[in-house]
Amino acid sequence: MFPLFLKIIWLLLSFFLIFIIYLRVPKNQGLTSFATKSDLLGSPNSTEKFLNNFTLISIIGYYLIAVKLNQMNVGI
């Protein structure tokens, strides 16, 4: 039961990560962003910072679950 639960969480997390990474708007838009952007070295707003941290935590969780599922399949 526990491996099935981990696999479901792992699958949902992988689809979520694919979705959130593809939704992110790229910051670099060529030379036009260089001319129009005034806060070149400014810090990201709180929403973007939260999304960056949440994405990083989700990626770490994805890898940890993948390692645990791999250990269960090998029998370690």
PyMOL Python script that loads the backbone (N, CA, C, O; Angstrom):
from pymol import cmd

cmd.read_pdbstr("""\
ATOM      1  N   MET A   1       0.814  -1.191   0.000  1.00  0.00           N
ATOM      2  CA  MET A   1       0.000   0.000   0.000  1.00  0.00           C
ATOM      3  C   MET A   1       0.858   1.254   0.000  1.00  0.00           C
ATOM      4  O   MET A   1       0.562   2.209  -0.718  1.00  0.00           O
ATOM      5  N   PHE A   2       1.915   1.260   0.796  1.00  0.00           N
ATOM      6  CA  PHE A   2       2.798   2.427   0.888  1.00  0.00           C
ATOM      7  C   PHE A   2       3.507   2.729  -0.434  1.00  0.00           C
ATOM      8  O   PHE A   2       3.584   3.898  -0.813  1.00  0.00           O
ATOM      9  N   PRO A   3       4.034   1.716  -1.163  1.00  0.00           N
ATOM     10  CA  PRO A   3       4.656   2.016  -2.459  1.00  0.00           C
ATOM     11  C   PRO A   3       3.666   2.576  -3.474  1.00  0.00           C
ATOM     12  O   PRO A   3       4.032   3.428  -4.283  1.00  0.00           O
ATOM     13  N   LEU A   4       2.417   2.110  -3.445  1.00  0.00           N
ATOM     14  CA  LEU A   4       1.407   2.642  -4.354  1.00  0.00           C
ATOM     15  C   LEU A   4       1.123   4.103  -4.039  1.00  0.00           C
ATOM     16  O   LEU A   4       0.984   4.922  -4.948  1.00  0.00           O
ATOM     17  N   PHE A   5       1.037   4.430  -2.767  1.00  0.00           N
ATOM     18  CA  PHE A   5       0.824   5.814  -2.336  1.00  0.00           C
ATOM     19  C   PHE A   5       1.974   6.706  -2.781  1.00  0.00           C
ATOM     20  O   PHE A   5       1.750   7.817  -3.262  1.00  0.00           O
ATOM     21  N   LEU A   6       3.202   6.225  -2.624  1.00  0.00           N
ATOM     22  CA  LEU A   6       4.368   6.999  -3.069  1.00  0.00           C
ATOM     23  C   LEU A   6       4.373   7.185  -4.577  1.00  0.00           C
ATOM     24  O   LEU A   6       4.733   8.258  -5.062  1.00  0.00           O
ATOM     25  N   LYS A   7       3.983   6.165  -5.324  1.00  0.00           N
ATOM     26  CA  LYS A   7       3.949   6.278  -6.783  1.00  0.00           C
ATOM     27  C   LYS A   7       2.907   7.293  -7.241  1.00  0.00           C
ATOM     28  O   LYS A   7       3.139   8.037  -8.194  1.00  0.00           O
ATOM     29  N   ILE A   8       1.768   7.325  -6.568  1.00  0.00           N
ATOM     30  CA  ILE A   8       0.724   8.293  -6.924  1.00  0.00           C
ATOM     31  C   ILE A   8       1.202   9.707  -6.640  1.00  0.00           C
ATOM     32  O   ILE A   8       1.024  10.603  -7.466  1.00  0.00           O
ATOM     33  N   ILE A   9       1.812   9.914  -5.470  1.00  0.00           N
ATOM     34  CA  ILE A   9       2.351  11.235  -5.139  1.00  0.00           C
ATOM     35  C   ILE A   9       3.441  11.626  -6.125  1.00  0.00           C
ATOM     36  O   ILE A   9       3.510  12.779  -6.551  1.00  0.00           O
ATOM     37  N   TRP A  10       4.292  10.676  -6.490  1.00  0.00           N
ATOM     38  CA  TRP A  10       5.392  10.925  -7.425  1.00  0.00           C
ATOM     39  C   TRP A  10       4.854  11.332  -8.795  1.00  0.00           C
ATOM     40  O   TRP A  10       5.371  12.263  -9.412  1.00  0.00           O
ATOM     41  N   LEU A  11       3.825  10.644  -9.271  1.00  0.00           N
ATOM     42  CA  LEU A  11       3.221  10.988 -10.555  1.00  0.00           C
ATOM     43  C   LEU A  11       2.565  12.364 -10.527  1.00  0.00           C
ATOM     44  O   LEU A  11       2.740  13.156 -11.453  1.00  0.00           O
ATOM     45  N   LEU A  12       1.819  12.650  -9.476  1.00  0.00           N
ATOM     46  CA  LEU A  12       1.187  13.965  -9.361  1.00  0.00           C
ATOM     47  C   LEU A  12       2.228  15.079  -9.276  1.00  0.00           C
ATOM     48  O   LEU A  12       2.063  16.141  -9.876  1.00  0.00           O
ATOM     49  N   LEU A  13       3.282  14.831  -8.542  1.00  0.00           N
ATOM     50  CA  LEU A  13       4.352  15.813  -8.418  1.00  0.00           C
ATOM     51  C   LEU A  13       5.065  16.035  -9.740  1.00  0.00           C
ATOM     52  O   LEU A  13       5.441  17.163 -10.059  1.00  0.00           O
ATOM     53  N   SER A  14       5.255  14.974 -10.513  1.00  0.00           N
ATOM     54  CA  SER A  14       5.926  15.134 -11.805  1.00  0.00           C
ATOM     55  C   SER A  14       5.063  15.944 -12.768  1.00  0.00           C
ATOM     56  O   SER A  14       5.579  16.806 -13.479  1.00  0.00           O
ATOM     57  N   PHE A  15       3.741  15.676 -12.802  1.00  0.00           N
ATOM     58  CA  PHE A  15       2.865  16.471 -13.665  1.00  0.00           C
ATOM     59  C   PHE A  15       2.801  17.923 -13.205  1.00  0.00           C
ATOM     60  O   PHE A  15       2.767  18.837 -14.029  1.00  0.00           O
ATOM     61  N   PHE A  16       2.784  18.136 -11.897  1.00  0.00           N
ATOM     62  CA  PHE A  16       2.770  19.498 -11.366  1.00  0.00           C
ATOM     63  C   PHE A  16       4.050  20.247 -11.748  1.00  0.00           C
ATOM     64  O   PHE A  16       3.995  21.411 -12.144  1.00  0.00           O
ATOM     65  N   LEU A  17       5.193  19.582 -11.630  1.00  0.00           N
ATOM     66  CA  LEU A  17       6.452  20.239 -11.971  1.00  0.00           C
ATOM     67  C   LEU A  17       6.531  20.566 -13.449  1.00  0.00           C
ATOM     68  O   LEU A  17       7.008  21.639 -13.817  1.00  0.00           O
ATOM     69  N   ILE A  18       6.075  19.666 -14.300  1.00  0.00           N
ATOM     70  CA  ILE A  18       6.061  19.954 -15.733  1.00  0.00           C
ATOM     71  C   ILE A  18       5.164  21.157 -16.005  1.00  0.00           C
ATOM     72  O   ILE A  18       5.531  22.048 -16.772  1.00  0.00           O
ATOM     73  N   PHE A  19       4.003  21.184 -15.387  1.00  0.00           N
ATOM     74  CA  PHE A  19       3.059  22.275 -15.577  1.00  0.00           C
ATOM     75  C   PHE A  19       3.633  23.602 -15.095  1.00  0.00           C
ATOM     76  O   PHE A  19       3.555  24.599 -15.813  1.00  0.00           O
ATOM     77  N   ILE A  20       4.204  23.634 -13.901  1.00  0.00           N
ATOM     78  CA  ILE A  20       4.679  24.895 -13.320  1.00  0.00           C
ATOM     79  C   ILE A  20       5.929  25.403 -14.036  1.00  0.00           C
ATOM     80  O   ILE A  20       6.122  26.613 -14.151  1.00  0.00           O
ATOM     81  N   ILE A  21       6.775  24.501 -14.515  1.00  0.00           N
ATOM     82  CA  ILE A  21       7.982  24.937 -15.207  1.00  0.00           C
ATOM     83  C   ILE A  21       7.646  25.500 -16.579  1.00  0.00           C
ATOM     84  O   ILE A  21       8.254  26.479 -17.011  1.00  0.00           O
ATOM     85  N   TYR A  22       6.687  24.894 -17.270  1.00  0.00           N
ATOM     86  CA  TYR A  22       6.290  25.418 -18.574  1.00  0.00           C
ATOM     87  C   TYR A  22       5.483  26.704 -18.472  1.00  0.00           C
ATOM     88  O   TYR A  22       5.451  27.483 -19.425  1.00  0.00           O
ATOM     89  N   LEU A  23       4.839  26.941 -17.356  1.00  0.00           N
ATOM     90  CA  LEU A  23       4.071  28.168 -17.188  1.00  0.00           C
ATOM     91  C   LEU A  23       4.935  29.384 -16.878  1.00  0.00           C
ATOM     92  O   LEU A  23       4.522  30.521 -17.106  1.00  0.00           O
ATOM     93  N   ARG A  24       6.123  29.143 -16.365  1.00  0.00           N
ATOM     94  CA  ARG A  24       6.981  30.260 -15.982  1.00  0.00           C
ATOM     95  C   ARG A  24       7.341  31.099 -17.191  1.00  0.00           C
ATOM     96  O   ARG A  24       7.717  30.564 -18.234  1.00  0.00           O
ATOM     97  N   VAL A  25       7.231  32.391 -17.059  1.00  0.00           N
ATOM     98  CA  VAL A  25       7.565  33.308 -18.135  1.00  0.00           C
ATOM     99  C   VAL A  25       9.073  33.528 -18.107  1.00  0.00           C
ATOM    100  O   VAL A  25       9.627  33.843 -17.054  1.00  0.00           O
ATOM    101  N   PRO A  26       9.749  33.366 -19.252  1.00  0.00           N
ATOM    102  CA  PRO A  26      11.187  33.589 -19.252  1.00  0.00           C
ATOM    103  C   PRO A  26      11.513  35.067 -19.012  1.00  0.00           C
ATOM    104  O   PRO A  26      10.835  35.959 -19.522  1.00  0.00           O
ATOM    105  N   LYS A  27      12.551  35.299 -18.233  1.00  0.00           N
ATOM    106  CA  LYS A  27      12.930  36.673 -17.913  1.00  0.00           C
ATOM    107  C   LYS A  27      13.668  37.341 -19.058  1.00  0.00           C
ATOM    108  O   LYS A  27      13.486  38.534 -19.301  1.00  0.00           O
ATOM    109  N   ASN A  28      14.487  36.599 -19.753  1.00  0.00           N
ATOM    110  CA  ASN A  28      15.286  37.176 -20.814  1.00  0.00           C
ATOM    111  C   ASN A  28      14.495  37.148 -22.115  1.00  0.00           C
ATOM    112  O   ASN A  28      14.177  36.078 -22.634  1.00  0.00           O
ATOM    113  N   GLN A  29      14.181  38.328 -22.638  1.00  0.00           N
ATOM    114  CA  GLN A  29      13.421  38.425 -23.873  1.00  0.00           C
ATOM    115  C   GLN A  29      14.241  39.080 -24.968  1.00  0.00           C
ATOM    116  O   GLN A  29      13.690  39.693 -25.881  1.00  0.00           O
ATOM    117  N   GLY A  30      15.530  38.955 -24.881  1.00  0.00           N
ATOM    118  CA  GLY A  30      16.396  39.531 -25.908  1.00  0.00           C
ATOM    119  C   GLY A  30      16.839  40.934 -25.557  1.00  0.00           C
ATOM    120  O   GLY A  30      16.802  41.340 -24.396  1.00  0.00           O
ATOM    121  N   LEU A  31      17.255  41.666 -26.566  1.00  0.00           N
ATOM    122  CA  LEU A  31      17.758  43.020 -26.351  1.00  0.00           C
ATOM    123  C   LEU A  31      16.654  44.011 -26.036  1.00  0.00           C
ATOM    124  O   LEU A  31      16.939  45.068 -25.474  1.00  0.00           O
ATOM    125  N   THR A  32      15.412  43.719 -26.371  1.00  0.00           N
ATOM    126  CA  THR A  32      14.318  44.644 -26.068  1.00  0.00           C
ATOM    127  C   THR A  32      14.108  44.772 -24.571  1.00  0.00           C
ATOM    128  O   THR A  32      13.790  45.859 -24.088  1.00  0.00           O
ATOM    129  N   SER A  33      14.276  43.692 -23.825  1.00  0.00           N
ATOM    130  CA  SER A  33      14.120  43.798 -22.374  1.00  0.00           C
ATOM    131  C   SER A  33      15.272  44.586 -21.761  1.00  0.00           C
ATOM    132  O   SER A  33      15.128  45.164 -20.684  1.00  0.00           O
ATOM    133  N   PHE A  34      16.392  44.609 -22.432  1.00  0.00           N
ATOM    134  CA  PHE A  34      17.541  45.369 -21.952  1.00  0.00           C
ATOM    135  C   PHE A  34      17.253  46.865 -22.006  1.00  0.00           C
ATOM    136  O   PHE A  34      17.646  47.610 -21.108  1.00  0.00           O
ATOM    137  N   ALA A  35      16.572  47.301 -23.053  1.00  0.00           N
ATOM    138  CA  ALA A  35      16.290  48.724 -23.219  1.00  0.00           C
ATOM    139  C   ALA A  35      15.100  49.188 -22.400  1.00  0.00           C
ATOM    140  O   ALA A  35      15.078  50.337 -21.959  1.00  0.00           O
ATOM    141  N   THR A  36      14.114  48.337 -22.183  1.00  0.00           N
ATOM    142  CA  THR A  36      12.898  48.774 -21.507  1.00  0.00           C
ATOM    143  C   THR A  36      12.887  48.486 -20.010  1.00  0.00           C
ATOM    144  O   THR A  36      12.089  49.077 -19.281  1.00  0.00           O
ATOM    145  N   LYS A  37      13.732  47.613 -19.547  1.00  0.00           N
ATOM    146  CA  LYS A  37      13.702  47.235 -18.129  1.00  0.00           C
ATOM    147  C   LYS A  37      14.571  48.190 -17.325  1.00  0.00           C
ATOM    148  O   LYS A  37      15.741  48.409 -17.639  1.00  0.00           O
ATOM    149  N   SER A  38      13.971  48.757 -16.277  1.00  0.00           N
ATOM    150  CA  SER A  38      14.724  49.721 -15.475  1.00  0.00           C
ATOM    151  C   SER A  38      15.372  49.082 -14.255  1.00  0.00           C
ATOM    152  O   SER A  38      16.449  49.508 -13.837  1.00  0.00           O
ATOM    153  N   ASP A  39      14.737  48.068 -13.679  1.00  0.00           N
ATOM    154  CA  ASP A  39      15.283  47.431 -12.476  1.00  0.00           C
ATOM    155  C   ASP A  39      16.026  46.160 -12.865  1.00  0.00           C
ATOM    156  O   ASP A  39      15.576  45.051 -12.579  1.00  0.00           O
ATOM    157  N   LEU A  40      17.163  46.335 -13.518  1.00  0.00           N
ATOM    158  CA  LEU A  40      17.921  45.210 -14.041  1.00  0.00           C
ATOM    159  C   LEU A  40      18.471  44.332 -12.922  1.00  0.00           C
ATOM    160  O   LEU A  40      18.494  43.107 -13.045  1.00  0.00           O
ATOM    161  N   LEU A  41      18.907  44.947 -11.845  1.00  0.00           N
ATOM    162  CA  LEU A  41      19.476  44.187 -10.738  1.00  0.00           C
ATOM    163  C   LEU A  41      18.529  44.133  -9.544  1.00  0.00           C
ATOM    164  O   LEU A  41      18.958  43.839  -8.428  1.00  0.00           O
ATOM    165  N   GLY A  42      17.253  44.413  -9.766  1.00  0.00           N
ATOM    166  CA  GLY A  42      16.281  44.408  -8.678  1.00  0.00           C
ATOM    167  C   GLY A  42      15.948  43.007  -8.224  1.00  0.00           C
ATOM    168  O   GLY A  42      16.149  42.036  -8.953  1.00  0.00           O
ATOM    169  N   SER A  43      15.432  42.913  -7.004  1.00  0.00           N
ATOM    170  CA  SER A  43      15.058  41.606  -6.461  1.00  0.00           C
ATOM    171  C   SER A  43      13.671  41.216  -6.968  1.00  0.00           C
ATOM    172  O   SER A  43      12.854  42.088  -7.264  1.00  0.00           O
ATOM    173  N   PRO A  44      13.402  39.922  -7.069  1.00  0.00           N
ATOM    174  CA  PRO A  44      12.074  39.491  -7.538  1.00  0.00           C
ATOM    175  C   PRO A  44      11.009  39.794  -6.496  1.00  0.00           C
ATOM    176  O   PRO A  44      11.297  39.874  -5.302  1.00  0.00           O
ATOM    177  N   ASN A  45       9.778  39.961  -6.958  1.00  0.00           N
ATOM    178  CA  ASN A  45       8.704  40.241  -6.002  1.00  0.00           C
ATOM    179  C   ASN A  45       8.406  38.996  -5.175  1.00  0.00           C
ATOM    180  O   ASN A  45       8.952  37.922  -5.428  1.00  0.00           O
ATOM    181  N   SER A  46       7.549  39.152  -4.202  1.00  0.00           N
ATOM    182  CA  SER A  46       7.338  38.057  -3.244  1.00  0.00           C
ATOM    183  C   SER A  46       6.669  36.846  -3.892  1.00  0.00           C
ATOM    184  O   SER A  46       6.948  35.711  -3.505  1.00  0.00           O
ATOM    185  N   THR A  47       5.796  37.067  -4.864  1.00  0.00           N
ATOM    186  CA  THR A  47       5.134  35.933  -5.520  1.00  0.00           C
ATOM    187  C   THR A  47       6.130  35.111  -6.311  1.00  0.00           C
ATOM    188  O   THR A  47       6.106  33.881  -6.254  1.00  0.00           O
ATOM    189  N   GLU A  48       7.000  35.771  -7.044  1.00  0.00           N
ATOM    190  CA  GLU A  48       8.004  35.054  -7.827  1.00  0.00           C
ATOM    191  C   GLU A  48       8.990  34.333  -6.920  1.00  0.00           C
ATOM    192  O   GLU A  48       9.419  33.219  -7.220  1.00  0.00           O
ATOM    193  N   LYS A  49       9.346  34.963  -5.820  1.00  0.00           N
ATOM    194  CA  LYS A  49      10.248  34.327  -4.861  1.00  0.00           C
ATOM    195  C   LYS A  49       9.605  33.088  -4.252  1.00  0.00           C
ATOM    196  O   LYS A  49      10.259  32.059  -4.086  1.00  0.00           O
ATOM    197  N   PHE A  50       8.301  33.192  -3.915  1.00  0.00           N
ATOM    198  CA  PHE A  50       7.579  32.044  -3.380  1.00  0.00           C
ATOM    199  C   PHE A  50       7.529  30.908  -4.400  1.00  0.00           C
ATOM    200  O   PHE A  50       7.757  29.751  -4.048  1.00  0.00           O
ATOM    201  N   LEU A  51       7.230  31.230  -5.671  1.00  0.00           N
ATOM    202  CA  LEU A  51       7.172  30.204  -6.707  1.00  0.00           C
ATOM    203  C   LEU A  51       8.532  29.551  -6.926  1.00  0.00           C
ATOM    204  O   LEU A  51       8.610  28.343  -7.147  1.00  0.00           O
ATOM    205  N   ASN A  52       9.598  30.337  -6.865  1.00  0.00           N
ATOM    206  CA  ASN A  52      10.935  29.771  -7.001  1.00  0.00           C
ATOM    207  C   ASN A  52      11.233  28.796  -5.866  1.00  0.00           C
ATOM    208  O   ASN A  52      11.735  27.697  -6.103  1.00  0.00           O
ATOM    209  N   ASN A  53      10.926  29.197  -4.640  1.00  0.00           N
ATOM    210  CA  ASN A  53      11.168  28.325  -3.484  1.00  0.00           C
ATOM    211  C   ASN A  53      10.284  27.081  -3.523  1.00  0.00           C
ATOM    212  O   ASN A  53      10.744  25.980  -3.220  1.00  0.00           O
ATOM    213  N   PHE A  54       9.012  27.256  -3.898  1.00  0.00           N
ATOM    214  CA  PHE A  54       8.089  26.134  -3.965  1.00  0.00           C
ATOM    215  C   PHE A  54       8.500  25.142  -5.049  1.00  0.00           C
ATOM    216  O   PHE A  54       8.390  23.931  -4.862  1.00  0.00           O
ATOM    217  N   THR A  55       8.973  25.659  -6.183  1.00  0.00           N
ATOM    218  CA  THR A  55       9.446  24.788  -7.259  1.00  0.00           C
ATOM    219  C   THR A  55      10.682  24.022  -6.813  1.00  0.00           C
ATOM    220  O   THR A  55      10.800  22.829  -7.092  1.00  0.00           O
ATOM    221  N   LEU A  56      11.595  24.680  -6.131  1.00  0.00           N
ATOM    222  CA  LEU A  56      12.802  24.018  -5.645  1.00  0.00           C
ATOM    223  C   LEU A  56      12.468  22.929  -4.629  1.00  0.00           C
ATOM    224  O   LEU A  56      13.035  21.838  -4.679  1.00  0.00           O
ATOM    225  N   ILE A  57      11.558  23.220  -3.718  1.00  0.00           N
ATOM    226  CA  ILE A  57      11.153  22.226  -2.722  1.00  0.00           C
ATOM    227  C   ILE A  57      10.459  21.046  -3.401  1.00  0.00           C
ATOM    228  O   ILE A  57      10.657  19.897  -3.007  1.00  0.00           O
ATOM    229  N   SER A  58       9.647  21.327  -4.419  1.00  0.00           N
ATOM    230  CA  SER A  58       8.964  20.252  -5.147  1.00  0.00           C
ATOM    231  C   SER A  58       9.955  19.375  -5.897  1.00  0.00           C
ATOM    232  O   SER A  58       9.788  18.156  -5.943  1.00  0.00           O
ATOM    233  N   ILE A  59      10.977  19.972  -6.480  1.00  0.00           N
ATOM    234  CA  ILE A  59      11.996  19.197  -7.193  1.00  0.00           C
ATOM    235  C   ILE A  59      12.771  18.309  -6.231  1.00  0.00           C
ATOM    236  O   ILE A  59      13.050  17.150  -6.540  1.00  0.00           O
ATOM    237  N   ILE A  60      13.119  18.844  -5.069  1.00  0.00           N
ATOM    238  CA  ILE A  60      13.829  18.048  -4.069  1.00  0.00           C
ATOM    239  C   ILE A  60      12.949  16.891  -3.581  1.00  0.00           C
ATOM    240  O   ILE A  60      13.428  15.769  -3.417  1.00  0.00           O
ATOM    241  N   GLY A  61      11.664  17.170  -3.351  1.00  0.00           N
ATOM    242  CA  GLY A  61      10.742  16.113  -2.954  1.00  0.00           C
ATOM    243  C   GLY A  61      10.588  15.042  -4.023  1.00  0.00           C
ATOM    244  O   GLY A  61      10.496  13.855  -3.711  1.00  0.00           O
ATOM    245  N   TYR A  62      10.560  15.463  -5.290  1.00  0.00           N
ATOM    246  CA  TYR A  62      10.464  14.532  -6.407  1.00  0.00           C
ATOM    247  C   TYR A  62      11.663  13.582  -6.420  1.00  0.00           C
ATOM    248  O   TYR A  62      11.501  12.370  -6.567  1.00  0.00           O
ATOM    249  N   TYR A  63      12.859  14.137  -6.265  1.00  0.00           N
ATOM    250  CA  TYR A  63      14.066  13.302  -6.255  1.00  0.00           C
ATOM    251  C   TYR A  63      14.105  12.364  -5.050  1.00  0.00           C
ATOM    252  O   TYR A  63      14.515  11.211  -5.180  1.00  0.00           O
ATOM    253  N   LEU A  64      13.688  12.840  -3.890  1.00  0.00           N
ATOM    254  CA  LEU A  64      13.698  11.984  -2.707  1.00  0.00           C
ATOM    255  C   LEU A  64      12.719  10.818  -2.854  1.00  0.00           C
ATOM    256  O   LEU A  64      13.034   9.688  -2.482  1.00  0.00           O
ATOM    257  N   ILE A  65      11.548  11.094  -3.391  1.00  0.00           N
ATOM    258  CA  ILE A  65      10.579  10.010  -3.614  1.00  0.00           C
ATOM    259  C   ILE A  65      11.101   9.050  -4.671  1.00  0.00           C
ATOM    260  O   ILE A  65      10.923   7.839  -4.544  1.00  0.00           O
ATOM    261  N   ALA A  66      11.749   9.575  -5.723  1.00  0.00           N
ATOM    262  CA  ALA A  66      12.299   8.706  -6.767  1.00  0.00           C
ATOM    263  C   ALA A  66      13.379   7.791  -6.204  1.00  0.00           C
ATOM    264  O   ALA A  66      13.445   6.617  -6.567  1.00  0.00           O
ATOM    265  N   VAL A  67      14.218   8.311  -5.329  1.00  0.00           N
ATOM    266  CA  VAL A  67      15.272   7.491  -4.710  1.00  0.00           C
ATOM    267  C   VAL A  67      14.643   6.418  -3.824  1.00  0.00           C
ATOM    268  O   VAL A  67      15.072   5.264  -3.834  1.00  0.00           O
ATOM    269  N   LYS A  68      13.625   6.808  -3.058  1.00  0.00           N
ATOM    270  CA  LYS A  68      12.962   5.829  -2.174  1.00  0.00           C
ATOM    271  C   LYS A  68      12.268   4.729  -2.975  1.00  0.00           C
ATOM    272  O   LYS A  68      12.335   3.557  -2.604  1.00  0.00           O
ATOM    273  N   LEU A  69      11.598   5.100  -4.078  1.00  0.00           N
ATOM    274  CA  LEU A  69      10.955   4.086  -4.915  1.00  0.00           C
ATOM    275  C   LEU A  69      11.985   3.181  -5.582  1.00  0.00           C
ATOM    276  O   LEU A  69      11.746   1.986  -5.753  1.00  0.00           O
ATOM    277  N   ASN A  70      13.118   3.743  -5.954  1.00  0.00           N
ATOM    278  CA  ASN A  70      14.179   2.932  -6.548  1.00  0.00           C
ATOM    279  C   ASN A  70      14.750   1.957  -5.532  1.00  0.00           C
ATOM    280  O   ASN A  70      15.044   0.814  -5.879  1.00  0.00           O
ATOM    281  N   GLN A  71      14.912   2.379  -4.292  1.00  0.00           N
ATOM    282  CA  GLN A  71      15.416   1.480  -3.262  1.00  0.00           C
ATOM    283  C   GLN A  71      14.418   0.366  -2.971  1.00  0.00           C
ATOM    284  O   GLN A  71      14.817  -0.764  -2.690  1.00  0.00           O
ATOM    285  N   MET A  72      13.127   0.672  -3.036  1.00  0.00           N
ATOM    286  CA  MET A  72      12.106  -0.358  -2.806  1.00  0.00           C
ATOM    287  C   MET A  72      12.109  -1.398  -3.924  1.00  0.00           C
ATOM    288  O   MET A  72      11.879  -2.580  -3.669  1.00  0.00           O
ATOM    289  N   ASN A  73      12.366  -0.971  -5.154  1.00  0.00           N
ATOM    290  CA  ASN A  73      12.371  -1.899  -6.280  1.00  0.00           C
ATOM    291  C   ASN A  73      13.612  -2.783  -6.297  1.00  0.00           C
ATOM    292  O   ASN A  73      13.553  -3.940  -6.711  1.00  0.00           O
ATOM    293  N   VAL A  74      14.743  -2.229  -5.842  1.00  0.00           N
ATOM    294  CA  VAL A  74      15.980  -2.994  -5.829  1.00  0.00           C
ATOM    295  C   VAL A  74      15.994  -3.951  -4.651  1.00  0.00           C
ATOM    296  O   VAL A  74      16.569  -5.035  -4.741  1.00  0.00           O
ATOM    297  N   GLY A  75      15.368  -3.564  -3.550  1.00  0.00           N
ATOM    298  CA  GLY A  75      15.326  -4.447  -2.392  1.00  0.00           C
ATOM    299  C   GLY A  75      16.379  -4.101  -1.359  1.00  0.00           C
ATOM    300  O   GLY A  75      16.748  -4.949  -0.547  1.00  0.00           O
ATOM    301  N   ILE A  76      16.862  -2.888  -1.375  1.00  0.00           N
ATOM    302  CA  ILE A  76      17.877  -2.462  -0.406  1.00  0.00           C
ATOM    303  C   ILE A  76      17.216  -2.155   0.919  1.00  0.00           C
ATOM    304  O   ILE A  76      17.894  -1.778   1.874  1.00  0.00           O
TER     305      ILE A  76
END
""", "prot")
cmd.dss("prot")
cmd.show_as("cartoon", "prot")
cmd.util.cbc("prot")
cmd.orient("prot")
